[in-house]
Amino acid sequence: MAPRARRRRPLPALLALCALLARLQVTVQLSPLCPSERRYERLGRCCSKCEPGKYMSSKCTTTSDSVCLPCGRDEYLDTWNEEDKCLLHKVCDTGKALVAVDPGNRTAPRRCACMAGYHWSQDCECCRRNTECAPGLGAQHPLQLNKDTVCKPCRVGYFSDTFSSTDKCKPWTNCTILGKTVEHPGTEKSDVVCSSSLPSRKPPNEPQIYLPGLIILLFFICVAVVAAVIFGVYYRKKGKALTGNVTGNSNSTFISSGQVMNFKGDIIVVYVSQTSQEGAAGAGAAEPVGRPVQEETLARRDSFAGNGPRFPDTCAGPDKLGDPEKASRPVQEQGGAEA
């Protein structure tokens, strides 16, 4: 008896057929109907996408194309799209140390950055305060936005004496320009200390020209003061002498040795002793005895006062003093005497 022939199983053939069909399907998918990025496929046709700054309010149909509308305020779309709404701009919160470096528009998003003194940290996706450089270190300039501070040591001639995330090293003070000298040298952490003023450079044997002038000035001041005092005393004594004269009243009547004399205005009376008058009479002088020796008005009183002695009535002699009637005294006017 002859052996039976084996039947071939159809499984390998089916697997091969499925693999072929899969390759064909992938080829069809990799070759889209609308190859442009500005178009999309719908209902077996290519439709237009919306341009940046607009969104698609309704898709295309078999008879009409897509309908696009512009984005609203504080919204944007930056690509050709099929979106049914626009995207919102970011909020740059100042409370989180964020500021807007680009406000954005309908076609571009708003960009935020950390404010000065802060930098963006990927660890927390937030702004962190920049590192402060210690004294002796300065911040490297120019400062980079959204990056931490880079500190470097101060070189010779510069210093930094504070903690700062923005200040760079400052130069030492030049004492020579200020007209001073260096009292303490500077370091990388401290400035130079200048003296209050430059030392004097006067020659050792230079004569003192100010002292003699000061002595001469004081001498003249003393002389002027002494002269003023002397003249003041002199004029004061002279004024007292001028006030010591005897004056009569206006329209006074004066009698001298039996003769009545009238004087107008103020007069100065000079008394003459009787003995001197009698001696002159005994000598046979023709001039009548008893005339007044000298009378001066008030206008000439200053030149006469104090030049001659004043003789009181006692000079007339003891025999004349007992009789008050014989003494010279004022009487009535001349008209009354003649009566």
C-alpha positions as CSV (number, residue, x, y, z in Angstrom):
1,M,0.0,0.0,0.0
2,A,1.3,3.3,-1.1
3,P,1.8,6.2,1.5
4,R,-0.5,9.2,1.4
5,A,0.7,12.6,0.1
6,R,0.9,15.4,2.8
7,R,-1.5,18.4,2.4
8,R,0.0,21.8,2.4
9,R,-1.4,24.1,5.0
10,P,-2.7,27.5,3.8
11,L,-1.4,29.5,6.9
12,P,1.9,30.7,5.4
13,A,0.2,31.9,2.3
14,L,-2.3,33.9,4.3
15,L,0.4,35.5,6.4
16,A,2.3,36.5,3.3
17,L,-0.9,38.0,1.9
18,C,-1.6,40.0,5.0
19,A,1.9,41.4,5.1
20,L,1.6,42.5,1.5
21,L,-1.7,44.3,2.1
22,A,-0.2,46.1,5.2
23,R,2.6,47.4,3.1
24,L,0.2,48.7,0.6
25,Q,-1.9,50.5,3.3
26,V,1.2,52.2,4.8
27,T,2.2,53.4,1.3
28,V,-1.2,54.9,0.8
29,Q,-1.1,56.6,4.3
30,L,2.4,58.1,3.7
31,S,1.2,59.7,0.5
32,P,-1.5,62.2,1.7
33,L,-4.1,63.7,-0.6
34,C,-3.2,67.3,0.5
35,P,0.6,67.6,0.8
36,S,0.6,71.4,1.7
37,E,0.9,72.5,5.4
38,R,-1.7,75.2,4.7
39,R,-4.4,72.7,3.7
40,Y,-6.1,69.7,5.2
41,E,-8.2,66.8,3.9
42,R,-11.9,66.6,4.7
43,L,-14.7,64.7,2.9
44,G,-12.4,63.5,0.3
45,R,-11.2,67.0,-0.6
46,C,-8.5,69.4,0.4
47,C,-9.6,72.4,2.5
48,S,-7.7,75.6,3.6
49,K,-6.3,76.0,7.1
50,C,-6.6,79.3,9.0
51,E,-3.6,81.6,8.9
52,P,-1.8,82.8,12.1
53,G,-3.8,85.2,14.1
54,K,-7.1,83.5,13.2
55,Y,-9.1,80.4,14.3
56,M,-11.4,78.1,12.4
57,S,-15.0,78.8,13.3
58,S,-16.4,76.2,10.9
59,K,-14.8,73.5,8.8
60,C,-15.2,73.0,5.1
61,T,-18.0,71.1,3.4
62,T,-18.4,69.5,0.1
63,T,-19.6,72.9,-1.3
64,S,-17.7,75.5,0.9
65,D,-14.3,76.1,2.2
66,S,-13.3,76.7,5.9
67,V,-14.4,79.8,7.8
68,C,-11.7,81.7,9.8
69,L,-12.1,84.5,12.3
70,P,-9.5,86.7,14.0
71,C,-8.3,86.1,17.5
72,G,-9.6,88.4,20.3
73,R,-7.8,90.7,22.7
74,D,-5.0,89.0,24.7
75,E,-5.2,85.9,22.4
76,Y,-2.9,84.6,19.7
77,L,-2.3,81.8,17.2
78,D,1.2,81.7,15.6
79,T,0.8,78.9,13.0
80,W,-1.5,77.8,10.2
81,N,-4.1,75.8,12.1
82,E,-7.4,74.0,12.3
83,E,-8.0,75.2,15.9
84,D,-11.5,76.2,16.9
85,K,-10.2,78.8,19.4
86,C,-7.2,81.0,20.0
87,L,-4.6,80.6,22.7
88,L,-4.3,83.0,25.7
89,H,-1.2,85.1,26.3
90,K,0.9,84.3,29.4
91,V,0.5,86.5,32.4
92,C,3.8,88.1,33.6
93,D,3.1,88.2,37.4
94,T,5.2,90.9,39.0
95,G,4.5,89.3,42.4
96,K,6.6,86.4,41.1
97,A,9.4,88.7,39.9
98,L,8.2,88.4,36.2
99,V,8.1,91.3,33.7
100,A,7.0,91.3,30.1
101,V,9.9,91.7,27.7
102,D,7.6,91.3,24.6
103,P,3.9,92.2,25.0
104,G,3.0,89.9,22.0
105,N,0.1,90.2,19.5
106,R,-2.4,88.0,17.6
107,T,0.4,86.2,15.8
108,A,3.1,86.0,18.5
109,P,3.0,85.0,22.1
110,R,3.9,87.3,25.0
111,R,7.3,86.6,26.5
112,C,8.1,87.0,30.2
113,A,11.4,87.2,32.0
114,C,12.6,87.7,35.5
115,M,13.1,91.2,36.6
116,A,16.5,92.7,37.4
117,G,18.2,90.9,40.3
118,Y,16.5,87.6,39.5
119,H,17.1,84.7,37.2
120,W,14.9,81.8,35.8
121,S,15.4,78.5,37.5
122,Q,14.5,75.3,35.7
123,D,14.3,73.4,39.1
124,C,11.2,75.3,40.2
125,E,10.3,77.0,36.9
126,C,10.3,80.3,38.8
127,C,12.4,83.3,39.3
128,R,15.1,83.1,42.0
129,R,17.1,86.0,43.5
130,N,20.5,86.4,42.0
131,T,23.6,85.5,44.1
132,E,25.1,88.4,46.0
133,C,28.8,88.9,45.6
134,A,30.7,89.2,48.9
135,P,33.1,92.0,49.8
136,G,36.2,91.7,47.7
137,L,34.2,90.3,44.8
138,G,32.4,92.2,42.1
139,A,29.6,91.3,39.7
140,Q,30.8,90.5,36.2
141,H,29.4,93.0,33.6
142,P,27.4,93.1,31.4
143,L,24.8,91.4,33.4
144,Q,22.9,88.7,31.5
145,L,19.1,88.7,31.6
146,N,17.5,85.6,33.3
147,K,20.9,84.3,34.4
148,D,22.5,84.2,37.8
149,T,25.3,86.6,38.8
150,V,28.9,85.7,38.0
151,C,31.2,87.0,40.7
152,K,34.9,87.6,40.2
153,P,37.7,88.9,42.6
154,C,38.6,92.6,42.5
155,R,42.0,93.3,40.9
156,V,44.7,95.5,42.3
157,G,43.5,99.2,42.5
158,Y,39.8,98.2,42.9
159,F,37.7,97.2,45.9
160,S,34.2,96.1,46.9
161,D,33.0,96.6,50.5
162,T,29.3,95.5,50.2
163,F,27.2,92.5,49.4
164,S,25.6,93.1,46.0
165,S,24.4,91.2,43.0
166,T,24.8,94.1,40.5
167,D,27.7,96.3,41.7
168,K,31.1,95.8,40.2
169,C,34.5,96.6,41.8
170,K,35.1,100.3,42.3
171,P,38.5,102.0,41.9
172,W,40.5,103.3,44.8
173,T,40.3,107.1,45.7
174,N,43.1,109.2,44.2
175,C,44.3,111.2,47.2
176,T,46.7,113.3,45.0
177,I,43.9,114.8,42.9
178,L,42.1,115.8,46.1
179,G,45.3,117.5,47.4
180,K,45.8,115.0,50.2
181,T,48.2,112.2,51.0
182,V,47.6,108.4,51.5
183,E,47.2,107.7,55.2
184,H,46.1,104.0,54.9
185,P,46.5,102.0,51.7
186,G,43.5,100.3,50.1
187,T,42.7,96.6,49.8
188,E,40.3,94.5,47.7
189,K,37.7,95.0,50.5
190,S,38.3,98.7,51.5
191,D,39.1,102.0,49.9
192,V,42.2,104.2,50.4
193,V,42.1,106.5,53.5
194,C,43.4,110.0,52.7
195,S,44.9,112.5,55.2
196,S,43.0,115.7,56.0
197,S,45.5,117.9,54.1
198,L,49.0,118.0,52.6
199,P,51.9,118.8,55.0
200,S,53.1,122.4,54.9
201,R,56.2,123.0,52.7
202,K,57.4,126.4,54.1
203,P,61.2,127.0,54.3
204,P,62.6,126.6,57.8
205,N,64.0,130.2,57.9
206,E,61.2,132.0,56.2
207,P,60.6,135.3,58.0
208,Q,57.3,135.8,59.7
209,I,55.9,138.9,57.8
210,Y,52.5,138.9,59.5
211,L,53.7,139.5,63.1
212,P,55.3,142.9,62.5
213,G,52.3,144.2,60.6
214,L,50.0,143.1,63.4
215,I,52.2,144.9,66.0
216,I,52.2,148.1,64.0
217,L,48.4,148.0,63.5
218,L,47.9,147.5,67.3
219,F,50.2,150.4,68.0
220,F,48.3,152.8,65.8
221,I,45.0,151.6,67.4
222,C,46.4,152.3,70.9
223,V,47.6,155.8,69.9
224,A,44.2,156.6,68.4
225,V,42.4,155.5,71.5
226,V,44.7,157.5,73.9
227,A,44.4,160.7,71.7
228,A,40.6,160.4,71.7
229,V,40.6,160.1,75.5
230,I,42.9,163.2,75.9
231,F,40.9,165.3,73.6
232,G,37.7,164.2,75.3
233,V,39.0,165.3,78.7
234,Y,40.3,168.6,77.4
235,Y,37.1,169.6,75.7
236,R,35.1,168.5,78.8
237,K,37.1,170.8,81.1
238,K,36.9,173.7,78.6
239,G,33.2,173.3,78.5
240,K,33.0,173.5,82.3
241,A,35.0,176.7,82.3
242,L,32.8,178.3,79.7
243,T,29.7,177.6,81.8
244,G,31.3,179.4,84.9
245,N,30.6,183.0,83.7
246,V,28.2,185.4,85.3
247,T,25.6,186.7,82.9
248,G,22.8,189.2,83.3
249,N,19.3,189.2,81.9
250,S,18.2,191.1,78.8
251,N,17.5,194.8,79.4
252,S,19.3,194.8,82.7
253,T,20.4,198.0,84.4
254,F,23.9,198.2,86.0
255,I,25.3,200.9,88.2
256,S,29.0,201.5,88.6
257,S,30.3,204.3,90.9
258,G,27.2,206.3,90.7
259,Q,26.5,206.0,87.0
260,V,23.6,204.1,85.6
261,M,24.2,202.1,82.5
262,N,21.7,200.1,80.4
263,F,22.7,197.0,78.5
264,K,20.7,195.1,75.9
265,G,21.0,191.4,75.7
266,D,23.0,189.2,78.0
267,I,26.1,190.8,79.6
268,I,29.1,189.7,81.5
269,V,29.9,191.9,84.5
270,V,33.5,192.4,85.6
271,Y,33.8,193.9,89.1
272,V,36.7,196.3,89.8
273,S,37.9,197.1,93.3
274,Q,37.4,200.6,94.6
275,T,41.0,201.0,95.6
276,S,42.2,200.6,92.1
277,Q,39.6,203.2,90.9
278,E,40.5,205.7,93.7
279,G,44.2,205.3,92.9
280,A,43.6,206.2,89.4
281,A,41.5,209.3,90.4
282,G,44.2,210.5,92.8
283,A,46.7,210.4,90.0
284,G,44.7,213.1,88.3
285,A,43.5,211.1,85.4
286,A,41.0,213.0,83.3
287,E,38.9,209.9,82.7
288,P,35.9,209.8,85.1
289,V,36.2,207.2,87.8
290,G,33.8,204.3,88.1
291,R,33.3,203.4,84.4
292,P,33.0,199.7,83.8
293,V,36.3,198.2,82.8
294,Q,34.9,195.7,80.4
295,E,31.6,194.3,79.2
296,E,31.1,191.5,76.7
297,T,28.0,190.2,75.0
298,L,27.0,186.6,74.9
299,A,28.4,186.3,71.4
300,R,32.0,187.0,72.7
301,R,31.7,185.2,76.0
302,D,33.7,182.2,74.8
303,S,36.8,184.2,74.1
304,F,36.6,186.2,77.3
305,A,35.6,183.6,79.8
306,G,38.2,182.4,82.1
307,N,41.0,184.8,80.9
308,G,40.8,187.3,83.8
309,P,40.2,187.0,87.5
310,R,36.9,187.9,89.0
311,F,37.0,190.3,92.0
312,P,34.3,190.1,94.6
313,D,32.9,193.2,96.3
314,T,35.2,192.5,99.3
315,C,38.0,194.1,97.3
316,A,36.4,197.5,98.0
317,G,37.8,197.5,101.5
318,P,36.4,196.8,105.0
319,D,35.0,200.2,105.3
320,K,32.8,199.7,102.3
321,L,31.4,196.4,103.4
322,G,29.6,197.7,106.4
323,D,27.4,200.0,104.4
324,P,25.3,198.1,102.1
325,E,24.0,201.3,100.5
326,K,27.5,202.0,99.0
327,A,27.8,198.7,97.3
328,S,27.1,198.5,93.6
329,R,23.7,197.0,92.8
330,P,21.2,197.1,90.1
331,V,18.6,199.9,90.2
332,Q,15.7,201.0,88.1
333,E,15.9,202.0,84.5
334,Q,17.9,205.2,83.6
335,G,14.8,207.2,83.1
336,G,13.7,206.5,86.7
337,A,17.2,207.5,88.0
338,E,17.1,210.9,86.2
339,A,13.7,211.6,87.8
